[in-house]
Amino acid sequence: MSFKKAVQSSFSRAAETYKDFSEAQQKAADDLVRLLLSRLAEQATALDTKFSILDIGCGPGVLEAKLQKHLPNMNYVGIDLSHMMTLEADKTKTLSSSNFVAADMDSLPFQNDSFDIVLSSSTLQWSQPETFPWMQEVHRVLRPSGIFCFNHMSEGSLENFYLTYQSVCNDFFSLHSYPNQVLLESELKEMFLDCLFEEKNYQKVYPNLMDFLRDIQKTGARSASIKGKTRLTKKKILKIEEKLRNTEGKIPIDYRFCFASGKKA
């Protein structure tokens, strides 16, 4: 099975559970909306403007609901590689005019200069780490002076779990191949103006390791791109938990996100 097919299949299975188990991703989505609003404020753009917005990797419609509170007149389109995710998003959409389309971010099914704003949250870590065909596509579909804002999970996410797993199991484990940040920033600066970059850290505290592993599965990441061959026996799980627990007896898991934005000339 190809990488994209695996991602599509895994996230389709998580379509109904993603919203309930994606705390870090939803915090990152909130901060992405704040980033967009700050960019609009810089341009002294009225929030009641009827923006045409594309959301890449919309999942079950997380950003649509958050955006609607601030940009009630928007024309919103969300795309996702998983058709099941778009169906779930359509069930709970906040604007009757919002549309959800199953599509690949590397080949967007829209005409040139179609959107005022393109957003993407918690998606680009599922792209290839060294090449960014989606960036060319974003530039193509954005109108002149259009805004591109995105975040992606980055190197350092889940690091305390990965290191502990490796020490206990003597095996390498990872869920993502994170985008090469140096290359990504360089390409963004070549294609867009007024680029901004920022990193944010989030933490979720779990009572036990199984709850963390459940979150991974319920958000679609567990079977999409997992590296690691060691079977997690009860003994190994307890050993990992022992090493991860803080002084309060809880298991903190860290998530790191890179945020970026730019404007089309």
Stockholm file with secondary structure:
# STOCKHOLM 1.0

chainA/1-265         MSFKKAVQSSFSRAAETYKDFSEAQQKAADDLVRLLLSRLAEQATALDTKFSILDIGCGPGVLEAKLQKHLPNMNYVGIDLSHMMTLEADKTKTLSSSNFVAADMDSLPFQNDSFDIVLSSSTLQWSQPETFPWMQEVHRVLRPSGIFCFNHMSEGSLENFYLTYQSVCNDFFSLHSYPNQVLLESELKEMFLDCLFEEKNYQKVYPNLMDFLRDIQKTGARSASIKGKTRLTKKKILKIEEKLRNTEGKIPIDYRFCFASGKKA
#=GR chainA/1-265 SS CCHHHHHHHHHHHTTTTGGGGCHHHHHHHHHHHHHHHHHHHHTTCCTTSCCEEEEETCTTTHHHHHHHTTCTTCEEEEEESCHHHHHHHHHTCSSTTCEEEECCTTSCCSCTTCEEEEEECSCGGGSCSSCCHHHHHHHHHEEEEEEEEEEEECTTTTHHHHHHHHHHHSSCCBSCCCCCHHHHHHHHHHHCEEEEEEEEEEEEEESSHHHHHHHHHHTTCTTTSCBCCCCCCHHHHHHHHHHHCCTTSCEEEEEEEEEEEEECC
#=GC SS_cons         CCHHHHHHHHHHHTTTTGGGGCHHHHHHHHHHHHHHHHHHHHTTCCTTSCCEEEEETCTTTHHHHHHHTTCTTCEEEEEESCHHHHHHHHHTCSSTTCEEEECCTTSCCSCTTCEEEEEECSCGGGSCSSCCHHHHHHHHHEEEEEEEEEEEECTTTTHHHHHHHHHHHSSCCBSCCCCCHHHHHHHHHHHCEEEEEEEEEEEEEESSHHHHHHHHHHTTCTTTSCBCCCCCCHHHHHHHHHHHCCTTSCEEEEEEEEEEEEECC
//
